[in-house]
Amino acid sequence: MAGPLQSLRRAMGKHDAVHAAIIHPKVASPAPIRTVAPQVEALDVQEFLDALAVKTARQRKRREA
């Protein structure tokens, strides 16, 4: 799953930083593996939503400033 994301990042060229993630359901393992490939991480759904909310809040603050 990480291979296609890495290919997409390469195809995009040198643009703004891109955050690549594989989203999965929450698992009960005690130590989840976060990095699945270079520059690609695994996030459960809640982690993804939390990260998205933080990014959205930052962008909103920039627009208001």
C-alpha positions in Angstrom: 0.0 0.0 0.0 2.9 2.4 0.7 4.4 1.9 -2.8 1.7 3.7 -4.7 1.8 6.6 -2.2 5.6 6.9 -2.7 5.1 6.9 -6.5 2.5 9.6 -6.3 4.8 11.8 -4.1 7.6 11.4 -6.7 5.3 12.2 -9.6 4.2 15.4 -7.8 7.7 16.8 -8.1 9.2 19.3 -5.6 6.1 21.1 -4.3 5.1 22.0 -0.8 5.6 19.3 1.8 3.1 16.5 1.4 2.0 14.3 4.3 1.4 10.7 3.1 -0.6 8.4 5.3 -2.4 5.1 5.1 -5.6 5.2 7.2 -6.7 2.1 9.0 -9.2 1.0 11.7 -7.9 1.1 15.2 -6.2 -2.1 16.3 -5.6 -3.5 19.8 -1.9 -4.1 19.4 0.1 -2.6 22.2 2.8 -0.9 20.0 1.4 0.2 16.7 3.9 0.7 13.8 3.7 4.3 12.7 6.1 4.3 9.7 5.4 1.8 7.0 7.8 3.2 4.4 10.0 6.2 4.0 7.8 9.3 4.3 4.6 7.2 4.6 3.0 6.6 8.0 0.1 4.6 9.2 -2.7 6.4 11.2 -5.9 5.0 12.6 -9.0 6.9 11.7 -9.1 8.9 15.0 -5.5 10.0 14.6 -6.2 11.0 11.1 -9.2 13.1 12.1 -7.2 14.7 14.9 -4.3 15.6 12.6 -6.8 17.0 10.0 -8.5 19.1 12.7 -5.1 20.6 13.9 -4.1 21.4 10.3 -7.5 23.1 9.6 -7.3 25.2 12.8 -3.8 26.4 11.8 -5.0 27.4 8.3 -7.9 29.2 9.8 -5.7 31.2 12.1 -3.4 32.2 9.2 -6.3 33.5 7.2 -7.6 35.5 10.2 -4.2 37.1 10.8 
